[in-house]
Amino acid sequence: MKRGDIVVAYQAGEGILGLCALASDGYEEVPGSSDVNTFDLAPEPALRLDNPVPLSQLKSDPQTAPLFRQLQGSVFEATPYWQALRQHILLQNPHLAEALRRFEKGIAPLQKRRGIVKDVWQKMAEERAPTYEWRGRLYRRKGEQSAWLRQLYDFQCQLCGAQFPTLDGRMVIEVHYLLPLSLLGPKGDHPGNMLVLCPNHHLLLELNERVRVDWEQSSLFVNGQQKKLRVHPLHAQLARTWQTEQQITRRSIDQRYNLR
């Protein structure tokens, strides 16, 4: 299944109770297993039906009968049967016509960005790798840039201040790229495009698409929620300069990479 696919919530004995959509493509729950069988449900759009669509109704319609075969009491893909299923939903819930249109409208942005959200563990592993691929070529990551930034923050997370010293005296802290190098290439390998984060907050940012830094207010916005960010003045200056040099404003970033 793909990001933006419609899935139905089904309860045995009652029928279809509601609708929602996938927030990501399928991915491996266990990295390296090759089992692409894990999916993330989007909190919005979602629609709960006042009157369930009964199983007998789906079984009697040749266009929705294949859907019936997979209904076992959980959540299942409905995209291939959507137009026929839509008619059954409206037959039972004519008063939800406008709500159903809003549901479909809310799915459109998810479908347009199909393929962007992948296995977050793989994305985090790629950020730790010494090399990366851009436009068919392999580039070596500028490790001195991220090393300098880690030292600037004394190996502390910019969100929570956590440090992770190892037994041999090393400090474990990660660097997150606000815009991935797979999109920007070498010009994105710059402290102005980086944050120093603990593994937990690194994962938080990878799991969310709408991430924005306000360097003036020392704030991080994750899916619209504001979080206080520790920002060193030198880091903020580098970030502002980098954005100006690349002609990447907050608005152009949102539009170009569809982050809003």
C-alpha positions as CSV (number, residue, x, y, z in Angstrom):
1,M,0.0,0.0,0.0
2,K,1.0,3.6,-0.6
3,R,0.9,6.9,1.3
4,G,-2.6,8.4,0.9
5,D,-4.3,5.1,0.3
6,I,-7.8,4.9,1.9
7,V,-8.2,2.2,4.5
8,V,-11.4,1.2,6.3
9,A,-12.0,0.2,9.9
10,Y,-14.2,-2.9,10.0
11,Q,-15.9,-4.6,12.9
12,A,-17.2,-8.2,12.5
13,G,-21.0,-8.2,13.0
14,E,-21.4,-4.5,12.3
15,G,-19.6,-3.7,9.0
16,I,-17.5,-0.7,8.0
17,L,-17.3,1.8,10.8
18,G,-15.0,4.5,9.5
19,L,-12.3,5.7,7.1
20,C,-8.8,7.0,7.4
21,A,-5.6,7.2,5.2
22,L,-2.0,6.1,5.3
23,A,0.6,8.6,6.4
24,S,3.4,6.7,4.8
25,D,4.3,4.0,2.3
26,G,4.9,0.6,3.7
27,Y,8.2,-0.1,5.3
28,E,10.2,-2.7,7.2
29,E,9.4,-2.9,10.9
30,V,12.5,-4.9,11.3
31,P,15.3,-3.4,9.1
32,G,16.7,-5.9,6.7
33,S,13.7,-8.3,6.9
34,S,12.4,-7.3,3.4
35,D,8.9,-7.5,4.9
36,V,7.2,-4.2,3.8
37,N,4.2,-4.8,6.0
38,T,4.2,-1.9,8.4
39,F,2.2,1.3,7.8
40,D,1.5,4.6,9.6
41,L,-2.1,5.8,9.9
42,A,-2.6,9.6,9.4
43,P,-4.6,11.2,12.2
44,E,-6.4,13.3,9.6
45,P,-8.4,13.1,7.5
46,A,-10.6,10.5,9.2
47,L,-14.3,9.9,9.1
48,R,-16.5,7.8,11.5
49,L,-19.7,6.6,10.0
50,D,-22.9,7.1,11.9
51,N,-24.4,4.0,10.2
52,P,-22.0,1.2,9.4
53,V,-22.0,-0.3,6.0
54,P,-23.1,-3.9,6.5
55,L,-21.1,-6.8,5.2
56,S,-24.1,-8.3,3.3
57,Q,-24.3,-5.1,1.3
58,L,-20.6,-5.4,0.3
59,K,-20.9,-9.1,-0.6
60,S,-23.9,-8.5,-2.9
61,D,-22.0,-5.9,-5.0
62,P,-19.5,-7.4,-7.5
63,Q,-17.4,-4.2,-7.3
64,T,-16.9,-4.4,-3.6
65,A,-17.0,-8.2,-3.1
66,P,-13.2,-8.5,-3.3
67,L,-13.0,-6.1,-0.4
68,F,-15.1,-8.4,1.7
69,R,-12.6,-11.3,1.4
70,Q,-10.0,-9.3,3.3
71,L,-12.3,-8.0,6.1
72,Q,-11.4,-9.9,9.2
73,G,-11.9,-7.4,12.0
74,S,-9.2,-4.7,11.5
75,V,-8.1,-2.0,9.1
76,F,-7.9,-2.7,5.3
77,E,-7.1,-1.0,2.1
78,A,-10.1,0.3,0.2
79,T,-8.5,2.4,-2.5
80,P,-9.1,-0.1,-5.4
81,Y,-12.8,-0.3,-4.5
82,W,-13.3,3.3,-3.5
83,Q,-15.9,4.6,-6.0
84,A,-18.2,1.6,-5.4
85,L,-17.6,1.7,-1.7
86,R,-18.4,5.4,-1.6
87,Q,-21.8,4.8,-3.0
88,H,-22.5,2.2,-0.3
89,I,-21.4,4.7,2.4
90,L,-23.7,7.4,1.1
91,L,-26.6,5.0,0.8
92,Q,-26.3,4.3,4.6
93,N,-25.2,7.9,5.5
94,P,-26.6,10.4,3.0
95,H,-26.2,13.2,5.6
96,L,-22.4,12.6,5.5
97,A,-22.0,13.7,1.8
98,E,-20.2,16.9,2.6
99,A,-18.0,15.2,5.3
100,L,-17.1,12.6,2.7
101,R,-16.0,15.3,0.2
102,R,-13.8,16.9,2.9
103,F,-12.3,13.5,3.6
104,E,-11.4,13.0,-0.1
105,K,-10.0,16.6,-0.3
106,G,-7.8,15.9,2.8
107,I,-6.3,12.8,1.2
108,A,-5.2,14.7,-2.0
109,P,-2.1,16.3,-0.3
110,L,-1.0,12.9,1.0
111,Q,-1.3,11.3,-2.4
112,K,0.7,14.1,-4.0
113,R,3.6,13.4,-1.7
114,R,3.7,9.7,-2.2
115,G,7.1,8.1,-1.7
116,I,8.6,10.9,0.4
117,V,8.1,9.2,3.7
118,K,10.0,5.9,3.8
119,D,11.8,3.8,6.4
120,V,12.9,6.4,9.0
121,W,15.5,4.0,10.4
122,Q,17.1,3.9,6.9
123,K,17.0,7.7,6.7
124,M,18.7,8.0,10.0
125,A,21.3,5.5,9.0
126,E,22.0,7.4,5.8
127,E,22.6,10.6,7.9
128,R,25.3,8.7,9.8
129,A,27.0,7.3,6.7
130,P,30.2,8.9,5.5
131,T,29.0,9.1,1.9
132,Y,25.7,10.0,0.2
133,E,24.3,9.9,-3.3
134,W,23.1,12.9,-5.2
135,R,22.1,13.0,-8.9
136,G,23.7,9.7,-9.6
137,R,27.1,10.5,-8.0
138,L,28.6,9.5,-4.7
139,Y,29.8,12.3,-2.4
140,R,31.8,12.2,0.8
141,R,30.1,13.9,3.7
142,K,32.0,16.9,5.2
143,G,32.5,15.3,8.6
144,E,34.4,18.3,9.9
145,Q,31.3,20.5,9.6
146,S,29.1,18.2,11.8
147,A,32.0,17.6,14.2
148,W,32.4,21.3,14.7
149,L,28.7,21.7,15.4
150,R,28.7,18.9,17.9
151,Q,31.5,20.5,19.8
152,L,29.8,23.9,19.7
153,Y,26.9,22.5,21.7
154,D,29.2,20.4,23.9
155,F,27.6,17.3,22.5
156,Q,24.2,18.2,24.0
157,C,20.9,17.9,22.3
158,Q,19.5,21.3,21.1
159,L,16.1,20.3,22.3
160,C,16.5,18.6,25.6
161,G,20.2,19.1,26.5
162,A,20.8,15.4,27.0
163,Q,24.4,13.9,26.7
164,F,25.2,10.3,26.1
165,P,28.8,9.6,27.2
166,T,30.2,6.1,26.5
167,L,32.3,4.0,28.8
168,D,35.4,4.8,26.8
169,G,34.9,8.5,27.1
170,R,33.3,9.3,23.7
171,M,30.1,11.3,23.4
172,V,27.1,10.0,21.4
173,I,25.1,12.7,19.7
174,E,23.6,12.9,16.3
175,V,23.2,15.5,13.5
176,H,19.9,15.9,11.7
177,Y,19.7,17.6,8.2
178,L,16.7,19.9,8.0
179,L,16.7,19.4,4.2
180,P,18.2,16.1,3.1
181,L,21.4,15.9,1.0
182,S,19.6,13.7,-1.5
183,L,17.6,16.9,-2.4
184,L,20.2,19.6,-1.9
185,G,23.5,17.9,-2.7
186,P,26.8,19.2,-1.4
187,K,25.5,22.7,-0.7
188,G,23.2,21.2,2.0
189,D,26.2,19.8,3.9
190,H,26.5,22.9,6.0
191,P,25.9,23.7,9.7
192,G,23.1,26.1,8.7
193,N,21.2,23.0,7.5
194,M,22.0,20.9,10.6
195,L,20.7,20.4,14.1
196,V,22.5,18.5,17.0
197,L,20.0,16.1,18.5
198,C,19.8,13.1,20.8
199,P,18.6,9.9,19.2
200,N,15.1,10.3,20.5
201,H,14.6,13.8,19.1
202,H,16.3,12.8,15.9
203,L,13.7,10.1,15.5
204,L,10.9,12.6,16.3
205,L,12.0,14.9,13.5
206,E,12.4,12.0,11.0
207,L,8.9,10.8,11.8
208,N,7.4,14.2,11.0
209,E,7.3,16.1,7.7
210,R,6.5,19.6,8.7
211,V,9.7,20.7,10.5
212,R,10.8,24.4,10.5
213,V,13.4,26.4,12.6
214,D,12.9,30.0,13.6
215,W,16.5,31.1,14.1
216,E,15.4,34.5,15.4
217,Q,13.1,33.1,18.1
218,S,15.2,30.0,18.9
219,S,12.2,27.8,18.2
220,L,11.5,24.6,16.4
221,F,8.1,23.9,14.9
222,V,7.2,20.2,14.4
223,N,3.8,19.7,12.7
224,G,2.7,23.2,13.9
225,Q,3.8,22.6,17.5
226,Q,6.4,25.0,18.9
227,K,9.4,23.7,20.9
228,K,12.1,25.7,22.5
229,L,15.4,25.2,20.7
230,R,18.9,25.9,22.2
231,V,20.6,28.0,19.5
232,H,24.1,29.2,19.7
233,P,24.4,32.8,18.2
234,L,27.2,31.6,15.8
235,H,25.0,28.7,14.6
236,A,22.0,31.1,14.0
237,Q,24.3,33.5,12.1
238,L,25.6,30.6,9.9
239,A,22.1,29.4,9.3
240,R,20.8,32.8,8.2
241,T,23.8,33.4,5.9
242,W,23.4,29.9,4.4
243,Q,19.8,30.5,3.7
244,T,20.5,33.8,2.1
245,E,23.4,32.4,-0.1
246,Q,21.2,29.6,-1.3
247,Q,18.2,31.9,-1.7
248,I,16.2,29.6,0.4
249,T,13.6,31.5,2.4
250,R,11.1,29.9,4.7
251,R,8.4,30.3,2.1
252,S,10.4,28.8,-0.7
253,I,11.5,25.9,1.4
254,D,7.8,25.1,2.2
255,Q,6.8,25.4,-1.5
256,R,9.7,23.6,-3.1
257,Y,9.7,20.6,-0.8
258,N,6.0,20.7,0.0
259,L,6.5,20.9,3.8
260,R,3.4,22.8,4.6
